[in-house]
Amino acid sequence: KDGARVIGHGRHDAEGVVGADLADPAAADRLWDLALARLDGRIDVLINNAGVFEAVAVDAPLPDWHGAWARTLQINLQACADLSRRAILHWRERGQGGRIVNIASRAAYRGDSPAHWHYAASKAGMVAMTKSIARGFAAEGVLAFAICPGFTMTGDAGDYLASRGGDKLLADIPLGRVADPAEVAAAAVWLALEAPASLTGAVLDINGASFVR
């Protein structure tokens, strides 16, 4: 509705969607090339939103522990870095600026469960990378922002709350409810299209005041 042409990412190709499994170290580079071709050789905004939230116990066998860390860091952080790298090189080649919006997590600041160290670490890495990009490439017109959502209602309300502790979860959120995906999307669109350039490097929290920095 704002006149942007959008290419999404998913597990499989579809209309307006490029399929790629970001667990494959080469997938992010292919994803960029395919999206660039569909957008006639020009991309102005990159939103890194793909991620996994998969548990691994501290007493898991070492190969399982290493595998969980490697998979989470590859999908949540390395692929994000690879796509951001391609974006910066693309904008440098075109002699233009661009915007990167990274969807991190409240876990980047307050940590996560005993089974999700790797998830929290990957999201903290996204925040640090966002700030590094903002500081390192602002002079080239590259702006970088991050969003740190708390719990977000991404499925059936009852199932979602039950899987995350139910009333105990809500008791930890002063707003009294988890975020709606549209709230996160609204922030992403604003950062992608309207936020002032001087805001580069900023991190926006969307968590109902469950964690206040």
N, CA, C and O of each residue as an XYZ file, in Angstrom:
852
protein
N       0.820     -1.212      0.000
C       0.000      0.000      0.000
C       0.857      1.267      0.000
O       0.366      2.342     -0.344
N       2.119      1.153      0.378
C       3.035      2.298      0.351
C       3.863      2.336     -0.921
O       4.782      3.146     -1.040
N       3.545      1.465     -1.876
C       4.213      1.491     -3.163
C       5.475      0.644     -3.249
O       6.178      0.688     -4.258
N       5.771     -0.124     -2.207
C       6.966     -0.970     -2.227
C       6.676     -2.292     -2.935
O       5.571     -2.827     -2.845
N       7.662     -2.799     -3.627
C       7.604     -4.152     -4.182
C       8.309     -5.064     -3.183
O       9.448     -4.801     -2.797
N       7.645     -6.124     -2.768
C       8.162     -6.965     -1.692
C       8.373     -8.387     -2.187
O       7.492     -8.978     -2.812
N       9.549     -8.926     -1.902
C       9.833    -10.336     -2.123
C      10.041    -10.978     -0.758
O      10.867    -10.518      0.029
N       9.295    -12.034     -0.480
C       9.424    -12.725      0.787
C      10.344    -13.928      0.682
O      10.786    -14.296     -0.406
N      10.626    -14.530      1.817
C      11.433    -15.741      1.889
C      10.638    -16.808      2.613
O       9.975    -16.527      3.612
N      10.702    -18.018      2.118
C      10.054    -19.148      2.768
C      10.829    -20.415      2.482
O      11.890    -20.382      1.858
N      10.299    -21.516      2.936
C      10.982    -22.792      2.682
C      10.878    -23.214      1.217
O      11.743    -23.925      0.708
N       9.806    -22.768      0.538
C       9.582    -23.191     -0.852
C       9.225    -21.972     -1.703
O       8.687    -20.987     -1.199
N       9.532    -22.054     -2.997
C       9.170    -21.001     -3.935
C       7.653    -20.882     -4.033
O       6.933    -21.879     -3.983
N       7.189    -19.662     -4.172
C       5.779    -19.382     -4.397
C       5.698    -17.999     -5.023
O       6.716    -17.331     -5.205
N       4.497    -17.578     -5.346
C       4.339    -16.246     -5.916
C       4.778    -15.206     -4.888
O       4.233    -15.153     -3.786
N       5.743    -14.395     -5.240
C       6.247    -13.374     -4.344
C       7.150    -13.891     -3.248
O       7.539    -13.137     -2.356
N       7.494    -15.185     -3.302
C       8.310    -15.794     -2.257
C       9.452    -16.586     -2.892
O       9.245    -17.352     -3.833
N      10.651    -16.391     -2.364
C      11.808    -17.165     -2.798
C      12.084    -18.246     -1.761
O      12.205    -17.946     -0.573
N      12.183    -19.482     -2.187
C      12.436    -20.584     -1.277
C      13.919    -20.766     -1.013
O      14.732    -20.731     -1.937
N      14.268    -20.961      0.249
C      15.665    -21.204      0.617
C      15.714    -21.757      2.035
O      14.998    -21.284      2.917
N      16.556    -22.754      2.250
C      16.769    -23.312      3.577
C      18.036    -22.691      4.139
O      19.139    -23.065      3.741
N      17.889    -21.749      5.058
C      19.039    -20.988      5.550
C      19.955    -21.807      6.450
O      20.986    -21.306      6.898
N      19.591    -23.070      6.723
C      20.531    -23.948      7.409
C      21.697    -24.307      6.496
O      22.756    -24.716      6.972
N      21.509    -24.156      5.200
C      22.568    -24.371      4.208
C      23.418    -23.110      4.145
O      22.882    -22.041      3.850
N      24.723    -23.186      4.411
C      25.566    -21.989      4.426
C      25.578    -21.215      3.112
O      25.891    -20.024      3.103
N      25.244    -21.869      2.007
C      25.252    -21.181      0.715
C      23.892    -20.580      0.363
O      23.776    -19.868     -0.635
N      22.870    -20.854      1.160
C      21.508    -20.483      0.781
C      21.270    -18.983      0.785
O      20.566    -18.475     -0.088
N      21.839    -18.259      1.746
C      21.589    -16.821      1.828
C      22.075    -16.108      0.570
O      21.409    -15.203      0.068
N      23.230    -16.514      0.064
C      23.766    -15.891     -1.140
C      22.856    -16.156     -2.337
O      22.596    -15.258     -3.137
N      22.374    -17.397     -2.454
C      21.454    -17.715     -3.546
C      20.148    -16.954     -3.389
O      19.585    -16.471     -4.371
N      19.665    -16.845     -2.155
C      18.428    -16.121     -1.888
C      18.540    -14.677     -2.369
O      17.633    -14.149     -3.012
N      19.671    -14.050     -2.045
C      19.860    -12.657     -2.475
C      19.815    -12.552     -3.994
O      19.134    -11.680     -4.534
N      20.530    -13.431     -4.688
C      20.582    -13.366     -6.147
C      19.208    -13.576     -6.766
O      18.847    -12.881     -7.716
N      18.442    -14.516     -6.245
C      17.110    -14.779     -6.785
C      16.168    -13.606     -6.533
O      15.398    -13.221     -7.414
N      16.233    -13.035     -5.318
C      15.383    -11.883     -5.005
C      15.769    -10.687     -5.862
O      14.905     -9.958     -6.347
N      17.062    -10.490     -6.044
C      17.540     -9.363     -6.857
C      17.033     -9.479     -8.292
O      16.641     -8.484     -8.902
N      17.045    -10.694     -8.823
C      16.560    -10.895    -10.182
C      15.073    -10.589    -10.290
O      14.626     -9.992    -11.269
N      14.306    -10.999     -9.279
C      12.858    -10.739     -9.315
C      12.547     -9.255     -9.155
O      11.482     -8.795     -9.568
N      13.464     -8.509     -8.561
C      13.250     -7.076     -8.353
C      14.029     -6.242     -9.365
O      14.355     -5.081     -9.116
N      14.317     -6.848    -10.497
C      14.936     -6.146    -11.631
C      16.260     -5.490    -11.268
O      16.586     -4.410    -11.759
N      17.024     -6.158    -10.397
C      18.382     -5.699    -10.130
C      18.531     -4.609     -9.099
O      19.604     -4.019     -8.978
N      17.470     -4.325     -8.343
C      17.575     -3.268     -7.325
C      16.823     -3.664     -6.063
O      15.640     -4.000     -6.104
N      17.535     -3.618     -4.942
C      16.937     -3.820     -3.624
C      17.300     -2.629     -2.751
O      18.466     -2.238     -2.694
N      16.324     -2.051     -2.075
C      16.544     -0.876     -1.238
C      16.491     -1.184      0.254
O      17.083     -0.467      1.061
N      15.784     -2.249      0.620
C      15.581     -2.573      2.032
C      15.741     -4.077      2.230
O      15.244     -4.871      1.431
N      16.428     -4.458      3.285
C      16.543     -5.855      3.691
C      15.995     -5.997      5.107
O      16.435     -5.299      6.021
N      15.038     -6.896      5.285
C      14.534     -7.204      6.631
C      14.889     -8.654      6.947
O      14.397     -9.581      6.303
N      15.738     -8.833      7.931
C      16.142    -10.175      8.360
C      15.211    -10.647      9.470
O      15.287    -10.170     10.603
N      14.332    -11.590      9.135
C      13.307    -12.036     10.079
C      13.315    -13.554     10.304
O      12.673    -14.040     11.236
N      14.030    -14.301      9.468
C      14.029    -15.761      9.602
C      14.735    -16.175     10.884
O      15.711    -15.548     11.296
N      14.236    -17.232     11.510
C      14.888    -17.700     12.728
C      14.288    -18.999     13.215
O      13.180    -19.374     12.830
N      15.040    -19.686     14.073
C      14.538    -20.905     14.708
C      14.694    -20.769     16.219
O      15.585    -20.080     16.715
N      13.799    -21.448     16.934
C      13.797    -21.464     18.399
C      13.671    -22.913     18.811
O      12.571    -23.410     19.051
N      14.807    -23.587     18.892
C      14.837    -25.023     19.122
C      15.631    -25.324     20.388
O      16.750    -24.841     20.561
N      15.045    -26.121     21.265
C      15.661    -26.385     22.564
C      16.776    -27.417     22.457
O      16.742    -28.310     21.611
N      17.771    -27.273     23.341
C      18.764    -28.325     23.554
C      19.157    -28.289     25.028
O      19.494    -27.231     25.560
N      19.114    -29.439     25.680
C      19.396    -29.507     27.113
C      20.888    -29.404     27.379
O      21.707    -29.831     26.565
N      21.231    -28.835     28.522
C      22.639    -28.675     28.877
C      23.333    -30.028     29.038
O      24.552    -30.115     28.889
N      22.574    -31.081     29.341
C      23.158    -32.399     29.500
C      22.983    -33.280     28.256
O      23.145    -34.499     28.322
N      22.652    -32.654     27.130
C      22.561    -33.405     25.882
C      23.945    -33.921     25.485
O      24.951    -33.324     25.868
N      24.016    -35.015     24.727
C      25.311    -35.482     24.235
C      26.021    -34.375     23.457
O      25.381    -33.572     22.778
N      27.325    -34.343     23.562
C      28.092    -33.251     22.959
C      27.807    -33.056     21.467
O      27.680    -31.909     21.037
N      27.699    -34.112     20.656
C      27.377    -33.890     19.235
C      26.025    -33.198     19.041
O      25.878    -32.358     18.153
N      25.027    -33.556     19.878
C      23.713    -32.905     19.780
C      23.806    -31.447     20.203
O      23.199    -30.574     19.583
N      24.568    -31.186     21.262
C      24.778    -29.816     21.749
C      25.428    -28.964     20.663
O      24.953    -27.870     20.355
N      26.509    -29.468     20.088
C      27.193    -28.716     19.033
C      26.301    -28.529     17.811
O      26.301    -27.464     17.193
N      25.541    -29.565     17.466
C      24.662    -29.458     16.310
C      23.587    -28.402     16.493
O      23.286    -27.650     15.566
N      23.005    -28.342     17.693
C      21.969    -27.348     17.967
C      22.531    -25.936     17.904
O      21.918    -25.039     17.326
N      23.698    -25.746     18.500
C      24.330    -24.420     18.444
C      24.657    -24.035     17.009
O      24.388    -22.908     16.591
N      25.234    -24.959     16.256
C      25.630    -24.648     14.883
C      24.422    -24.298     14.018
O      24.465    -23.343     13.242
N      23.347    -25.073     14.153
C      22.160    -24.822     13.336
C      21.525    -23.477     13.687
O      21.159    -22.712     12.795
N      21.395    -23.189     14.979
C      20.762    -21.935     15.396
C      21.601    -20.736     14.988
O      21.063    -19.748     14.489
N      22.898    -20.808     15.191
C      23.748    -19.677     14.814
C      23.796    -19.493     13.300
O      23.864    -18.364     12.815
N      23.761    -20.583     12.560
C      23.755    -20.484     11.098
C      22.497    -19.779     10.598
O      22.574    -18.855      9.790
N      21.337    -20.224     11.087
C      20.078    -19.669     10.581
C      19.819    -18.272     11.138
O      19.446    -17.366     10.393
N      20.014    -18.097     12.433
C      19.631    -16.844     13.080
C      20.648    -15.729     12.894
O      20.279    -14.554     12.868
N      21.917    -16.078     12.766
C      22.954    -15.042     12.752
C      23.785    -15.039     11.480
O      23.904    -14.001     10.829
N      24.365    -16.180     11.110
C      25.250    -16.186      9.947
C      24.509    -15.823      8.666
O      25.014    -15.037      7.865
N      23.312    -16.386      8.460
C      22.543    -16.050      7.259
C      22.190    -14.566      7.241
O      22.219    -13.924      6.191
N      21.856    -14.026      8.414
C      21.581    -12.595      8.545
C      22.810    -11.781      8.149
O      22.694    -10.779      7.443
N      23.978    -12.211      8.601
C      25.215    -11.514      8.254
C      25.500    -11.612      6.757
O      25.912    -10.633      6.134
N      25.280    -12.793      6.182
C      25.548    -12.982      4.755
C      24.643    -12.099      3.894
O      25.096    -11.500      2.918
N      23.358    -12.024      4.263
C      22.434    -11.175      3.512
C      22.766     -9.701      3.694
O      22.680     -8.924      2.744
N      23.141     -9.315      4.895
C      23.508     -7.919      5.147
C      24.754     -7.539      4.351
O      24.849     -6.436      3.815
N      25.699     -8.462      4.283
C      26.911     -8.228      3.491
C      26.563     -7.985      2.028
O      27.060     -7.041      1.413
N      25.703     -8.844      1.471
C      25.314     -8.668      0.081
C      24.593     -7.340     -0.133
O      24.786     -6.677     -1.152
N      23.762     -6.958      0.835
C      23.050     -5.682      0.710
C      24.030     -4.512      0.668
O      23.916     -3.632     -0.185
N      24.981     -4.506      1.576
C      25.952     -3.404      1.625
C      26.762     -3.345      0.332
O      26.978     -2.263     -0.214
N      27.210     -4.497     -0.160
C      27.987     -4.514     -1.407
C      27.131     -4.061     -2.587
O      27.619     -3.377     -3.487
N      25.856     -4.442     -2.581
C      24.934     -4.023     -3.654
C      24.767     -2.515     -3.642
O      24.847     -1.877     -4.692
N      24.538     -1.939     -2.481
C      24.344     -0.491     -2.403
C      25.637      0.257     -2.732
O      25.598      1.329     -3.336
N      26.761     -0.295     -2.342
C      28.046      0.334     -2.680
C      28.251      0.327     -4.193
O      28.699      1.317     -4.773
N      27.921     -0.788     -4.820
C      28.085     -0.900     -6.271
C      27.175      0.081     -7.011
O      27.560      0.651     -8.031
N      25.972      0.267     -6.486
C      25.018      1.173     -7.131
C      25.245      2.626     -6.749
O      24.645      3.521     -7.344
N      26.098      2.872     -5.769
C      26.330      4.235     -5.322
C      25.127      4.821     -4.608
O      24.851      6.016     -4.715
N      24.410      3.969     -3.875
C      23.223      4.415     -3.161
C      23.254      3.872     -1.738
O      24.063      3.003     -1.413
N      22.387      4.379     -0.914
C      22.250      3.842      0.432
C      21.139      2.818      0.483
O      20.542      2.472     -0.536
N      20.871      2.343      1.677
C      19.804      1.381      1.866
C      19.537      1.181      3.346
O      20.209      1.774      4.190
N      18.566      0.354      3.660
C      18.177      0.133      5.046
C      18.128     -1.363      5.366
O      17.640     -2.170      4.575
N      18.647     -1.707      6.547
C      18.593     -3.063      7.067
C      17.804     -3.031      8.377
O      18.081     -2.219      9.259
N      16.825     -3.920      8.491
C      16.046     -4.049      9.718
C      16.191     -5.490     10.199
O      15.758     -6.421      9.520
N      16.795     -5.669     11.361
C      17.016     -7.000     11.911
C      16.021     -7.293     13.029
O      15.905     -6.519     13.978
N      15.309     -8.403     12.919
C      14.363     -8.800     13.948
C      15.101     -9.704     14.942
O      15.326    -10.883     14.671
N      15.466     -9.148     16.074
C      16.214     -9.886     17.091
C      15.228    -10.424     18.123
O      14.254    -11.077     17.750
N      15.450    -10.170     19.395
C      14.564    -10.701     20.431
C      14.878    -10.062     21.769
O      16.002     -9.625     22.018
N      13.876    -10.013     22.621
C      14.083     -9.620     24.013
C      15.175    -10.471     24.659
O      15.879    -10.012     25.558
N      15.308    -11.704     24.195
C      16.315    -12.617     24.749
C      17.733    -12.095     24.561
O      18.642    -12.500     25.287
N      17.934    -11.205     23.602
C      19.269    -10.640     23.391
C      19.749     -9.893     24.625
O      20.952     -9.801     24.871
N      18.808     -9.357     25.406
C      19.158     -8.552     26.573
C      18.919     -9.272     27.895
O      19.706     -9.114     28.828
N      17.866    -10.046     27.992
C      17.566    -10.650     29.288
C      17.825    -12.159     29.320
O      17.581    -12.815     30.333
N      18.329    -12.714     28.186
C      18.591    -14.134     28.119
C      17.313    -14.929     27.902
O      16.231    -14.367     27.733
N      17.463    -16.254     27.911
C      16.308    -17.118     27.690
C      16.386    -18.312     28.631
O      17.115    -18.275     29.622
N      15.652    -19.355     28.332
C      15.548    -20.504     29.222
C      16.851    -21.300     29.258
O      17.721    -21.081     28.415
N      17.006    -22.224     30.219
C      18.203    -23.054     30.282
C      18.418    -23.911     29.028
O      19.524    -24.395     28.788
N      17.363    -24.096     28.235
C      17.486    -24.892     27.005
C      17.686    -24.032     25.769
O      17.710    -24.548     24.652
N      17.831    -22.717     25.957
C      17.894    -21.829     24.787
C      19.036    -20.812     24.882
O      18.882    -19.666     24.458
N      20.167    -21.220     25.429
C      21.328    -20.312     25.445
C      21.676    -19.870     24.024
O      21.923    -18.694     23.757
N      21.686    -20.852     23.125
C      22.118    -20.601     21.747
C      21.194    -19.607     21.052
O      21.649    -18.787     20.255
N      19.903    -19.677     21.350
C      18.961    -18.713     20.759
C      19.264    -17.308     21.251
O      19.369    -16.376     20.453
N      19.406    -17.152     22.566
C      19.703    -15.834     23.125
C      21.014    -15.288     22.569
O      21.108    -14.107     22.235
N      22.017    -16.147     22.473
C      23.314    -15.711     21.952
C      23.207    -15.260     20.501
O      23.831    -14.275     20.107
N      22.415    -15.979     19.706
C      22.267    -15.597     18.298
C      21.589    -14.244     18.163
O      21.952    -13.453     17.292
N      20.606    -13.968     19.019
C      19.893    -12.698     18.933
C      20.735    -11.542     19.480
O      20.656    -10.423     18.975
N      21.539    -11.814     20.513
C      22.471    -10.785     20.983
C      23.467    -10.457     19.886
O      23.856     -9.301     19.719
N      23.883    -11.476     19.135
C      24.771    -11.244     18.005
C      24.136    -10.373     16.942
O      24.809     -9.530     16.349
N      22.844    -10.566     16.691
C      22.147     -9.719     15.711
C      22.158     -8.268     16.146
O      22.371     -7.376     15.325
N      21.929     -8.019     17.432
C      21.930     -6.635     17.925
C      23.313     -6.021     17.766
O      23.443     -4.890     17.299
N      24.352     -6.766     18.155
C      25.713     -6.246     18.032
C      26.073     -5.994     16.570
O      26.731     -5.005     16.250
N      25.645     -6.880     15.699
C      25.910     -6.697     14.274
C      25.190     -5.457     13.732
O      25.752     -4.710     12.932
N      23.967     -5.248     14.164
C      23.208     -4.065     13.740
C      23.948     -2.791     14.105
O      24.087     -1.884     13.284
N      24.417     -2.729     15.329
C      25.133     -1.535     15.780
C      26.446     -1.360     15.011
O      26.837     -0.238     14.689
N      27.119     -2.468     14.722
C      28.375     -2.401     13.975
C      28.150     -1.894     12.563
O      28.919     -1.073     12.063
N      27.088     -2.384     11.912
C      26.764     -1.914     10.565
C      26.427     -0.426     10.591
O      26.889      0.340      9.745
N      25.619     -0.025     11.568
C      25.218      1.384     11.665
C      26.446      2.289     11.805
O      26.551      3.316     11.135
N      27.362      1.898     12.675
C      28.551      2.710     12.903
C      29.525      2.657     11.719
O      30.185      3.647     11.404
N      29.604      1.505     11.076
C      30.611      1.322     10.048
C      30.237      1.830      8.675
O      31.117      2.121      7.865
N      28.923      1.947      8.390
C      28.530      2.238      7.011
C      27.562      3.412      6.871
O      27.023      3.644      5.789
N      27.337      4.152      7.954
C      26.437      5.308      7.878
C      26.924      6.326      6.852
O      26.114      6.948      6.164
N      28.232      6.499      6.746
C      28.781      7.473      5.810
C      28.479      7.111      4.361
O      28.545      7.968      3.479
N      28.142      5.829      4.109
C      27.780      5.390      2.763
C      26.263      5.369      2.568
O      25.767      4.886      1.550
N      25.537      5.895      3.550
C      24.084      5.939      3.440
C      23.390      4.658      3.842
O      22.197      4.495      3.587
N      24.118      3.742      4.468
C      23.519      2.487      4.928
C      23.026      2.673      6.356
O      23.809      3.001      7.247
N      21.741      2.467      6.574
C      21.126      2.599      7.894
C      20.756      1.220      8.403
O      20.298      0.377      7.631
N      20.948      0.978      9.697
C      20.645     -0.330     10.272
C      19.894     -0.159     11.585
O      20.257      0.663     12.427
N      18.851     -0.942     11.738
C      18.002     -0.887     12.933
C      17.717     -2.327     13.389
O      17.834     -3.275     12.612
N      17.346     -2.461     14.652
C      16.930     -3.767     15.153
C      15.639     -3.617     15.947
O      15.369     -2.578     16.550
N      14.857     -4.679     15.928
C      13.636     -4.767     16.727
C      13.786     -5.978     17.645
O      14.182     -7.056     17.202
N      13.468     -5.793     18.923
C      13.554     -6.882     19.891
C      12.160     -7.178     20.444
O      11.762     -6.604     21.457
N      11.415     -8.074     19.784
C      10.107     -8.442     20.322
C      10.248     -9.370     21.527
O      11.218    -10.117     21.651
N       9.256     -9.300     22.406
C       9.100    -10.342     23.408
C       8.225    -11.425     22.807
O       8.267    -11.660     21.600
N       7.430    -12.089     23.642
C       6.521    -13.101     23.113
C       5.550    -12.447     22.132
O       5.024    -11.364     22.386
N       5.323    -13.128     21.005
C       4.468    -12.605     19.946
C       3.501    -13.692     19.509
O       3.907    -14.831     19.282
N       2.242    -13.352     19.392
C       1.183    -14.319     19.116
C       1.241    -14.781     17.653
O       0.568    -14.219     16.788
N       2.043    -15.799     17.394
C       2.242    -16.256     16.023
C       1.381    -17.454     15.656
O       1.511    -17.976     14.549
N       0.508    -17.906     16.544
C      -0.367    -19.041     16.230
C      -1.659    -18.936     17.011
O      -2.023    -17.857     17.477
N      -2.355    -20.054     17.156
C      -3.579    -20.089     17.950
C      -3.302    -19.614     19.372
O      -2.356    -20.076     20.010
N      -4.117    -18.702     19.866
C      -3.846    -18.070     21.158
C      -3.745    -19.076     22.297
O      -2.813    -19.022     23.099
N      -4.710    -20.000     22.367
C      -4.698    -20.965     23.456
C      -3.481    -21.862     23.430
O      -2.827    -22.070     24.452
N      -3.176    -22.398     22.243
C      -2.018    -23.284     22.106
C      -0.730    -22.528     22.394
O       0.176    -23.046     23.046
N      -0.660    -21.307     21.905
C       0.561    -20.518     22.088
C       0.829    -20.272     23.568
O       1.935    -20.512     24.053
N      -0.169    -19.800     24.272
C       0.027    -19.490     25.692
C       0.317    -20.748     26.495
O       1.166    -20.737     27.387
N      -0.380    -21.827     26.185
C      -0.155    -23.075     26.918
C       1.268    -23.573     26.747
O       1.862    -24.109     27.682
N       1.819    -23.395     25.544
C       3.165    -23.882     25.270
C       4.237    -23.034     25.937
O       5.399    -23.437     25.994
N       3.864    -21.878     26.436
C       4.845    -20.961     27.013
C       4.531    -20.565     28.460
O       5.024    -19.554     28.960
N       3.718    -21.363     29.110
C       3.502    -21.142     30.530
C       2.181    -20.524     30.904
O       1.907    -20.347     32.091
N       1.344    -20.186     29.930
C       0.006    -19.692     30.203
C      -0.044    -18.432     31.050
O       0.588    -17.428     30.722
N      -0.802    -18.489     32.146
C      -1.000    -17.313     32.991
C       0.312    -16.808     33.592
O       0.464    -15.611     33.835
N       1.246    -17.708     33.828
C       2.541    -17.298     34.363
C       3.264    -16.381     33.384
O       3.922    -15.420     33.785
N       3.134    -16.688     32.099
C       3.727    -15.834     31.067
C       3.099    -14.447     31.105
O       3.806    -13.439     31.095
N       1.775    -14.397     31.149
C       1.083    -13.108     31.122
C       1.372    -12.282     32.370
O       1.411    -11.053     32.310
N       1.576    -12.959     33.503
C       1.857    -12.235     34.746
C       3.165    -11.469     34.681
O       3.384    -10.539     35.457
N       4.038    -11.857     33.756
C       5.341    -11.206     33.599
C       5.298    -10.051     32.608
O       6.313     -9.400     32.360
N       4.108     -9.796     32.038
C       3.971     -8.733     31.029
C       3.025     -7.661     31.570
O       1.816     -7.888     31.624
N       3.538     -6.509     31.968
C       2.667     -5.479     32.541
C       1.498     -5.079     31.636
O       0.431     -4.715     32.129
N       1.693     -5.143     30.330
C       0.608     -4.802     29.411
C      -0.543     -5.806     29.496
O      -1.673     -5.484     29.130
N      -0.265     -7.013     29.972
C      -1.292     -8.021     30.153
C      -1.568     -8.898     28.957
O      -2.504     -9.697     28.983
N      -0.779     -8.770     27.911
C      -0.951     -9.607     26.724
C       0.365     -9.665     25.967
O       1.243     -8.823     26.154
N       0.489    -10.673     25.111
C       1.672    -10.748     24.267
C       1.465     -9.844     23.051
O       0.347     -9.415     22.768
N       2.542     -9.565     22.346
C       2.459     -8.680     21.181
C       1.732     -9.362     20.029
O       1.755    -10.585     19.895
N       1.097     -8.558     19.215
C       0.482     -9.031     17.995
C       1.502     -8.906     16.860
O       2.252     -7.930     16.827
N       1.550     -9.860     15.934
C       2.498     -9.740     14.823
C       2.385     -8.419     14.073
O       3.383     -7.903     13.570
N       1.168     -7.868     13.994
C       0.980     -6.604     13.276
C       1.731     -5.462     13.956
O       2.140     -4.508     13.294
N       1.915     -5.553     15.276
C       2.654     -4.512     15.986
C       4.130     -4.547     15.608
O       4.759     -3.506     15.414
N       4.669     -5.745     15.508
C       6.063     -5.884     15.087
C       6.211     -5.445     13.632
O       7.170     -4.762     13.274
N       5.258     -5.842     12.805
C       5.297     -5.469     11.392
C       5.232     -3.958     11.201
O       5.930     -3.404     10.351
N       4.395     -3.294     11.990
C       4.272     -1.837     11.869
C       5.606     -1.152     12.172
O       5.988     -0.194     11.500
N       6.309     -1.653     13.191
C       7.616     -1.085     13.517
C       8.613     -1.343     12.401
O       9.410     -0.468     12.062
N       8.571     -2.542     11.826
C       9.494     -2.881     10.740
C       9.253     -2.007      9.520
O      10.202     -1.538      8.892
N       7.988     -1.788      9.182
C       7.663     -0.938      8.028
C       8.127      0.498      8.278
O       8.683      1.134      7.382
N       7.903      1.006      9.479
C       8.324      2.371      9.803
C       9.834      2.518      9.689
O      10.327      3.492      9.121
N      10.566      1.550     10.227
C      12.026      1.609     10.143
C      12.490      1.484      8.692
O      13.463      2.122      8.290
N      11.804      0.672      7.920
C      12.208      0.437      6.540
C      11.956      1.634      5.637
O      12.699      1.858      4.682
N      10.907      2.409      5.933
C      10.479      3.443      5.000
C      10.519      4.867      5.533
O      10.702      5.801      4.752
N      10.355      5.064      6.840
C      10.127      6.413      7.335
C      11.067      6.888      8.433
O      11.256      8.095      8.583
N      11.650      6.008      9.188
C      12.449      6.429     10.348
C      13.557      7.390      9.930
O      14.188      7.189      8.892
N      13.801      8.431     10.724
C      14.848      9.392     10.373
C      16.221      8.740     10.368
O      16.491      7.823     11.144
N      17.083      9.224      9.486
C      18.412      8.634      9.341
C      19.202      8.661     10.645
O      19.997      7.759     10.907
N      18.991      9.675     11.452
C      19.748      9.787     12.699
C      19.393      8.702     13.709
O      20.067      8.566     14.730
N      18.352      7.937     13.440
C      17.978      6.842     14.329
C      18.812      5.587     14.074
O      18.681      4.606     14.807
N      19.664      5.599     13.052
C      20.431      4.407     12.717
C      21.192      3.876     13.932
O      21.758      4.643     14.711
N      21.193      2.561     14.077
C      21.817      1.923     15.223
C      20.872      1.675     16.378
O      21.242      1.028     17.357
N      19.653      2.183     16.276
C      18.698      2.062     17.380
C      18.083      0.664     17.431
O      17.981     -0.032     16.421
N      17.676      0.277     18.650
C      16.985     -0.986     18.884
C      15.641     -0.666     19.525
O      15.591     -0.009     20.565
N      14.559     -1.120     18.919
C      13.214     -0.889     19.435
C      12.707     -2.130     20.157
O      12.779     -3.234     19.618
N      12.200     -1.959     21.359
C      11.660     -3.061     22.154
C      10.146     -3.124     21.985
O       9.457     -2.108     22.072
N       9.637     -4.334     21.741
C       8.192     -4.547     21.609
C       7.855     -5.731     22.505
O       7.749     -6.866     22.040
N       7.687     -5.457     23.794
C       7.505     -6.572     24.732
C       6.517     -6.275     25.855
O       6.500     -6.996     26.852
N       5.699     -5.242     25.722
C       4.696     -4.947     26.751
C       5.294     -4.578     28.093
O       4.664     -4.765     29.134
N       6.525     -4.047     28.070
C       7.259     -3.642     29.289
C       7.672     -4.837     30.151
O       7.922     -4.687     31.347
N       7.743     -6.030     29.535
C       8.227     -7.197     30.292
C       9.721     -7.152     30.507
O      10.252     -7.836     31.382
N      10.401     -6.347     29.708
C      11.819     -6.081     29.938
C      12.095     -4.653     29.493
O      11.891     -4.311     28.328
N      12.553     -3.832     30.404
C      12.764     -2.406     30.117
C      14.234     -2.091     30.320
O      14.782     -2.317     31.398
N      14.875     -1.563     29.273
C      16.295     -1.229     29.358
C      16.463      0.233     29.748
O      17.589      0.713     29.873
